[in-house]
């Protein structure tokens, strides 16, 4: 499975008023998986610029670290 992190963030924020750190990704993955075999998940996003806003950057890095703890969940950071 491939997840566009930025697209997911804006869709959830606009539709439900939530931020991606409020989503339980383990529950979401199990819902999407259902009875299918899922080998791994790739979550694509871009890391924010630390110099622009260090506080938001640190929160984002903690969020990415939490995602990396999910088995077979790969965070891919692009520019």
Buried (B, 14 or more C-beta within 10 A) or exposed (E): BEBEBEEBBEEBEEEEEEEBEEBEBEEBBEEEEEEEEEEEBBBBBEEBEEEEEEEEBEBBBEBBEEBEEBEEBEBEEEE
